[in-house]
Amino acid sequence: MHSRVTLSKRKRPKAFYAATSGQFRRVTAVALAVAAALTHPVRASDHQDTPQAEIYQRLDISDVYAFPGSSEDRIALVMTTHALLTSAETPAARFDATALYEFKIDNTGDHVADLVIQFSFENLQGGGQRVALRGPGAPVKTGRQSALIKESPDIVANINTVATIGAGATQVALFAGPRDDPAYLDLDQSFRIQPDRRPSRGPLAAIGPAPEANAFRAKCTNGVFNAGQAQFDQTRGCAADYLRTFNTMAIVIELPESAVTGGATNIRMWATTSLPGERPGTFDQFDRAANPWISNFFLEKREHEHFNNSTPNEDVARFRPAIARFVAASAGRDLAYANSVASTVTPDVLLVRTDKVGGGPFGPNVGWLTYVFDPANGYGGRKLQGDDVIDKMLSIVFGNAFGNNNNVSPGLVRDNVDADEKADSATFPYIATPN
């Protein structure tokens, strides 16, 4: 039976196997290294959804994206981790060299991984890091545990560089390193509205415990409130992107669609991070993510660790009822509508319809839930730019995006932050350079 990773387990000095460029290397985790991690200043984020994730920020998945690559027959997958890096911290930021980072892909519709793409990291003398890519390939283990699918990597490269293998239509491109955080939202105001979701450490932990606002802040132009904003909070200044100027550690891969579809037209994907398990060569899941803001928004804080340590094929039974109850109770929507919302976001996988024309990385048919809003043409996935996922979610839960005009909450249908402060690129590795 899987043993869930706990904070107490992670504190213990232990020996584990870390993946290197072509071999397993025996590593010993010393107590001093753990103590250093525990004393690192911890800040709160929309992404850091459990106390463990707040401490082990290198393992905390911020966001997941999937969109067409350099041509319509290619796909780009993005995982961002280690949120809220300042520009001063970014040069020294690293991935966790003990962990396994993975994209998991279901191309049969059972919400169990049929393929995995794995990334491991090795610390180098002088402070650098090297990334090793394995896959796509069939998983050795499914569920909450993982194991390397092969000993020798397909690509080994220094972080913060673009590496490729193959050429033309078969080429695989890889980037791992610091980038601007492409997510955007009025995070501090969202915690004033939902203080039970606030982090347990850092400046945002001072919010609450009782709700301090019942609407998002108003949108401004040049510091002046826009007209027609009466439904929004105008007592705490203008709506602002809390994540502006912060960086993240990103993993970006572009490869042929055929390498992940298995002949299917719909794929469902998610990302995980895992730590070494009790048995050498195994890894236990620490975090997972796919759709944006699912556990942070829909689930009580006490459920976040359970969610992170579960798998998509468990979501309907374990979390869909709680999500429906949240929508009914907090938004005042009828139970039938609440169940419809819960069914849309569970199982927590990012659906990509590769038989649809996306129109490029920022194409009009690409974006979160486009297959719901435009069933005939929606590619799905999630794009880096022009995909305001927070407003989409708010408009579904509190507005009439699904055609329900009963009990709409006008001050909660959008957060009035419309874009990231930096433009992303239409070429690999797509995410804007660090601040």
SULTA-V170796 format. One record per pair of residues at least 4 apart in sequence whose C-alpha atoms are under 7 Angstrom apart, sorted by sequence separation. I is the first residue (numbers start at 0). J is the second residue. If there is no record, write none. Layout:
I/J ; I/J
This chain:
4/8 ; 5/9 ; 6/10 ; 7/11 ; 18/22 ; 19/23 ; 28/32 ; 29/33 ; 30/34 ; 31/35 ; 32/36 ; 33/37 ; 34/38 ; 35/39 ; 43/47 ; 48/52 ; 49/53 ; 50/54 ; 51/55 ; 52/56 ; 55/59 ; 67/71 ; 69/73 ; 84/88 ; 85/89 ; 88/92 ; 122/126 ; 123/127 ; 140/144 ; 141/145 ; 165/169 ; 166/170 ; 185/189 ; 186/190 ; 187/191 ; 188/192 ; 189/193 ; 190/194 ; 200/204 ; 207/211 ; 219/223 ; 220/224 ; 256/260 ; 257/261 ; 260/264 ; 292/296 ; 293/297 ; 294/298 ; 298/302 ; 299/303 ; 302/306 ; 303/307 ; 304/308 ; 305/309 ; 309/313 ; 310/314 ; 313/317 ; 314/318 ; 315/319 ; 318/322 ; 319/323 ; 320/324 ; 321/325 ; 322/326 ; 323/327 ; 324/328 ; 325/329 ; 326/330 ; 327/331 ; 332/336 ; 333/337 ; 334/338 ; 335/339 ; 336/340 ; 337/341 ; 338/342 ; 339/343 ; 340/344 ; 341/345 ; 358/362 ; 361/365 ; 365/369 ; 368/372 ; 369/373 ; 370/374 ; 373/377 ; 382/386 ; 387/391 ; 388/392 ; 389/393 ; 390/394 ; 391/395 ; 392/396 ; 393/397 ; 394/398 ; 395/399 ; 399/403 ; 408/412 ; 425/429 ; 18/23 ; 19/24 ; 47/52 ; 68/73 ; 84/89 ; 105/110 ; 122/127 ; 123/128 ; 140/145 ; 165/170 ; 198/203 ; 199/204 ; 219/224 ; 220/225 ; 257/262 ; 276/281 ; 298/303 ; 314/319 ; 326/331 ; 327/332 ; 332/337 ; 357/362 ; 358/363 ; 364/369 ; 393/398 ; 394/399 ; 395/400 ; 399/404 ; 424/429 ; 17/23 ; 18/24 ; 47/53 ; 52/58 ; 67/73 ; 68/74 ; 105/111 ; 122/128 ; 139/145 ; 140/146 ; 156/162 ; 164/170 ; 165/171 ; 190/196 ; 197/203 ; 198/204 ; 218/224 ; 219/225 ; 260/266 ; 275/281 ; 276/282 ; 326/332 ; 327/333 ; 357/363 ; 358/364 ; 370/376 ; 394/400 ; 395/401 ; 423/429 ; 424/430 ; 16/23 ; 17/24 ; 52/59 ; 67/74 ; 68/75 ; 105/112 ; 106/113 ; 121/128 ; 122/129 ; 139/146 ; 163/170 ; 164/171 ; 190/197 ; 197/204 ; 217/224 ; 218/225 ; 275/282 ; 276/283 ; 327/334 ; 357/364 ; 370/377 ; 423/430 ; 424/431 ; 16/24 ; 17/25 ; 66/74 ; 67/75 ; 104/112 ; 105/113 ; 120/128 ; 121/129 ; 163/171 ; 164/172 ; 274/282 ; 275/283 ; 357/365 ; 369/377 ; 370/378 ; 399/407 ; 423/431 ; 16/25 ; 17/26 ; 66/75 ; 103/112 ; 104/113 ; 105/114 ; 120/129 ; 121/130 ; 139/148 ; 163/172 ; 273/282 ; 274/283 ; 294/303 ; 369/378 ; 370/379 ; 398/407 ; 422/431 ; 15/25 ; 16/26 ; 43/53 ; 65/75 ; 66/76 ; 104/114 ; 120/130 ; 138/148 ; 162/172 ; 163/173 ; 273/283 ; 274/284 ; 327/337 ; 369/379 ; 397/407 ; 398/408 ; 421/431 ; 15/26 ; 42/53 ; 65/76 ; 103/114 ; 104/115 ; 119/130 ; 120/131 ; 161/172 ; 162/173 ; 217/228 ; 273/284 ; 274/285 ; 326/337 ; 368/379 ; 397/408 ; 398/409 ; 14/26 ; 15/27 ; 41/53 ; 47/59 ; 64/76 ; 65/77 ; 103/115 ; 118/130 ; 119/131 ; 136/148 ; 161/173 ; 162/174 ; 194/206 ; 272/284 ; 273/285 ; 364/376 ; 365/377 ; 367/379 ; 14/27 ; 41/54 ; 64/77 ; 102/115 ; 103/116 ; 118/131 ; 119/132 ; 161/174 ; 194/207 ; 195/208 ; 271/284 ; 272/285 ; 273/286 ; 364/377 ; 365/378 ; 366/379 ; 367/380 ; 13/27 ; 14/28 ; 46/60 ; 63/77 ; 64/78 ; 101/115 ; 102/116 ; 118/132 ; 160/174 ; 194/208 ; 217/231 ; 272/286 ; 323/337 ; 364/378 ; 365/379 ; 366/380 ; 367/381 ; 397/411 ; 398/412 ; 13/28 ; 46/61 ; 63/78 ; 101/116 ; 102/117 ; 117/132 ; 118/133 ; 159/174 ; 191/206 ; 194/209 ; 216/231 ; 217/232 ; 222/237 ; 271/286 ; 272/287 ; 323/338 ; 365/380 ; 366/381 ; 397/412 ; 12/28 ; 62/78 ; 63/79 ; 101/117 ; 117/133 ; 158/174 ; 159/175 ; 187/203 ; 190/206 ; 191/207 ; 194/210 ; 215/231 ; 216/232 ; 217/233 ; 271/287 ; 365/381 ; 366/382 ; 12/29 ; 37/54 ; 62/79 ; 100/117 ; 101/118 ; 116/133 ; 117/134 ; 158/175 ; 159/176 ; 193/210 ; 214/231 ; 215/232 ; 216/233 ; 270/287 ; 271/288 ; 365/382 ; 12/30 ; 61/79 ; 99/117 ; 100/118 ; 116/134 ; 158/176 ; 159/177 ; 192/210 ; 214/232 ; 219/237 ; 270/288 ; 323/341 ; 393/411 ; 394/412 ; 60/79 ; 61/80 ; 99/118 ; 100/119 ; 115/134 ; 116/135 ; 133/152 ; 191/210 ; 192/211 ; 216/235 ; 218/237 ; 269/288 ; 270/289 ; 322/341 ; 367/386 ; 393/412 ; 394/413 ; 60/80 ; 99/119 ; 115/135 ; 116/136 ; 132/152 ; 133/153 ; 191/211 ; 192/212 ; 217/237 ; 218/238 ; 269/289 ; 287/307 ; 366/386 ; 393/413 ; 59/80 ; 60/81 ; 61/82 ; 98/119 ; 114/135 ; 115/136 ; 131/152 ; 132/153 ; 191/212 ; 192/213 ; 216/237 ; 217/238 ; 268/289 ; 286/307 ; 355/376 ; 357/378 ; 361/382 ; 367/388 ; 58/80 ; 59/81 ; 114/136 ; 115/137 ; 132/154 ; 192/214 ; 216/238 ; 285/307 ; 286/308 ; 319/341 ; 355/377 ; 356/378 ; 360/382 ; 390/412 ; 10/33 ; 57/80 ; 58/81 ; 96/119 ; 114/137 ; 115/138 ; 131/154 ; 132/155 ; 285/308 ; 319/342 ; 355/378 ; 361/384 ; 390/413 ; 57/81 ; 96/120 ; 113/137 ; 114/138 ; 131/155 ; 284/308 ; 298/322 ; 361/385 ; 390/414 ; 56/81 ; 95/120 ; 96/121 ; 113/138 ; 130/155 ; 131/156 ; 297/322 ; 353/378 ; 94/120 ; 96/122 ; 129/155 ; 130/156 ; 319/345 ; 352/378 ; 129/156 ; 130/157 ; 188/215 ; 351/378 ; 352/379 ; 129/157 ; 130/158 ; 297/325 ; 351/379 ; 112/141 ; 128/157 ; 129/158 ; 350/379 ; 351/380 ; 128/158 ; 315/345 ; 350/380 ; 387/417 ; 314/345 ; 315/346 ; 349/380 ; 314/346 ; 314/347 ; 312/346 ; 311/346 ; 46/82 ; 311/347 ; 57/94 ; 58/95 ; 311/348 ; 57/95 ; 44/83 ; 384/423 ; 383/423 ; 6/51 ; 185/238 ; 185/239 ; 187/241 ; 185/240 ; 186/241 ; 184/240 ; 185/241 ; 183/240 ; 184/241 ; 290/347 ; 289/347 ; 290/348 ; 183/242 ; 289/348 ; 290/349 ; 289/349 ; 180/245 ; 360/425 ; 179/245 ; 180/246 ; 330/396 ; 179/246 ; 180/247 ; 330/397 ; 178/246 ; 179/247 ; 177/246 ; 178/247 ; 177/247 ; 178/248 ; 326/396 ; 177/248 ; 178/249 ; 176/248 ; 177/249 ; 176/249 ; 175/249 ; 176/250 ; 332/406 ; 175/250 ; 331/406 ; 174/250 ; 175/251 ; 174/251 ; 173/251 ; 174/252 ; 17/96 ; 173/252 ; 269/348 ; 17/97 ; 172/252 ; 173/253 ; 268/348 ; 269/349 ; 172/253 ; 267/348 ; 268/349 ; 171/253 ; 172/254 ; 267/349 ; 268/350 ; 171/254 ; 267/350 ; 170/254 ; 266/350 ; 267/351 ; 265/350 ; 266/351 ; 169/255 ; 265/351 ; 266/352 ; 168/255 ; 265/352 ; 89/177 ; 264/352 ; 265/353 ; 264/353 ; 264/354 ; 291/388 ; 196/295 ; 18/119 ; 19/120 ; 18/120 ; 19/121 ; 196/299 ; 196/300 ; 195/300 ; 20/131 ; 135/258 ; 135/259 ; 22/150 ; 21/150 ; 22/151 ; 21/151 ; 20/151 ; 21/152 ; 20/152 ; 146/280 ; 20/155 ; 146/281 ; 145/281 ; 146/282 ; 144/281 ; 145/282 ; 144/282 ; 145/283 ; 144/283 ; 143/283 ; 144/284 ; 45/186 ; 143/284 ; 1/143 ; 50/199 ; 48/198 ; 106/260 ; 43/198 ; 106/261 ; 43/200 ; 106/263 ; 42/200 ; 43/201 ; 41/200 ; 42/201 ; 86/245 ; 106/265 ; 41/201 ; 43/203 ; 85/245 ; 106/266 ; 84/245 ; 85/246 ; 105/266 ; 106/267 ; 83/245 ; 84/246 ; 104/266 ; 105/267 ; 83/246 ; 84/247 ; 104/267 ; 105/268 ; 82/246 ; 83/247 ; 104/268 ; 82/247 ; 103/268 ; 104/269 ; 143/308 ; 81/247 ; 102/268 ; 103/269 ; 143/309 ; 80/247 ; 81/248 ; 102/269 ; 103/270 ; 143/310 ; 79/247 ; 80/248 ; 102/270 ; 142/310 ; 79/248 ; 80/249 ; 101/270 ; 102/271 ; 79/249 ; 101/271 ; 78/249 ; 79/250 ; 100/271 ; 101/272 ; 77/249 ; 78/250 ; 100/272 ; 77/250 ; 78/251 ; 99/272 ; 100/273 ; 77/251 ; 98/272 ; 99/273 ; 76/251 ; 77/252 ; 98/273 ; 99/274 ; 76/252 ; 98/274 ; 240/416 ; 243/419 ; 75/252 ; 76/253 ; 97/274 ; 98/275 ; 238/415 ; 239/416 ; 243/420 ; 251/428 ; 75/253 ; 97/275 ; 238/416 ; 74/253 ; 75/254 ; 230/409 ; 231/410 ; 73/253 ; 74/254 ; 230/410 ; 73/254 ; 74/255 ; 73/255 ; 74/256 ; 72/255 ; 73/256 ; 72/256 ; 68/253 ; 246/433 ; 246/434 ; 245/434 ; 244/434 ; 78/270 ; 215/410 ; 214/410 ; 215/411 ; 214/411 ; 218/415 ; 216/414 ; 217/415 ; 215/414 ; 110/311 ; 111/312 ; 110/312 ; 181/383 ; 184/389 ; 63/270 ; 58/272 ; 63/288 ; 60/286 ; 62/288 ; 63/289 ; 59/286 ; 60/287 ; 60/288 ; 62/291 ; 185/414 ; 184/414 ; 185/416 ; 184/416 ; 183/416 ; 183/418 ; 183/419 ; 182/419 ; 181/419 ; 48/295 ; 181/430 ; 179/430 ; 178/430 ; 179/431 ; 178/431 ; 179/432 ; 49/303 ; 174/428 ; 178/432 ; 179/433 ; 48/303 ; 49/304 ; 178/433 ; 179/434 ; 177/433 ; 15/275 ; 16/279 ; 15/279 ; 16/280 ; 4/283 ; 3/283 ; 4/285 ; 71/356 ; 71/357 ; 71/359 ; 70/359 ; 67/357 ; 68/359 ; 67/359 ; 68/360 ; 67/360 ; 66/360 ; 66/365 ; 3/308 ; 66/380 ; 65/380 ; 66/381 ; 64/380 ; 65/381 ; 66/382 ; 64/381 ; 65/382 ; 64/382 ; 86/434 ; 69/426
